[in-house]
Amino acid sequence: MNELLLKINQAADYISSNIPCTPDIAIILGSGLGPLADEIENPIVLSYENIPHFVQSTVKGHDGKLVFGQLSGKNVIAMKGRFHYYEGHDMSITTLPTRVFAKMGIKNIMVTNAAGGINDDFNPGDLMLIKDHITLFCPSPLRGPNLEEFGARFPDMSDIYNKYLRIMANNAAERLNIDLKEGVYSFFNGPQYESKADIIALKTLGADATGMSTVPEVIVAKHCGMNVLGLSLITNKAAGLSNEKLSHSEVVAIAKVAESKLITLAKEIVKDWN
Ligand code: HPA
């Protein structure tokens, strides 16, 4: 059997045998956004160190726990801490949990991240619904033998972030009186932040926000046929767009200040998600 498929199967079997049912929605939590998982009721917590082939997160603000339980009446499973390409993992490991969720039969995924704002209208603390992403700087996680049981060799990526889920998210934000921006997210390898010239280039290409995650997992989720919703928490203006120097501690600090808004919105979205 393909080595990656073997890993996916082993991880999926372990998780499925430790939870009572197939979750309705998988949630990936970005830097500093782990507290959303603390809202999950009747939690069953699995440590990454016990899940076959899951790796330990090396990043502050990423815990290394998978939490199953109920959120707004839905069965969810949330990654408190994700794997990043910049930590040195192959793309196949970076995206392993997403394929594992698909293997478990999960049809829906909500991906969150902390991001730098490129759009002039975006300020630290804003929330952005991802309407599309720029893949150009992201090595494809689908490179290598195609895993036929998940999806096609050349999957369509023209409608990645489900239109109906975006309408649902906008409606939820309106009900809660939350100003939800909408825009294009661009992947940057990291771990260094972008240069000023990178940001000018990304802006010219149509990016509204930039970050070091999400795109790999979302490509894989789309390949697997999952319904995808993406939310960015803008933690800073991107390099060169303000006088502030960029730092991870600042990113985590702003995420902490704005997380309650994201948690409230995410819970409302999950409530409506069918
Ligand atoms: N760039 C890349 N990743 C980020 C940023 C940024 O400005 N802010 C939070 N994550």
Residues whose N, C-alpha, C, O or C-beta is under 5 A from the ligand:
A	BS01	HPA	A114 A115 G116 Y193 T210 G211 M212 T235 A238 V251
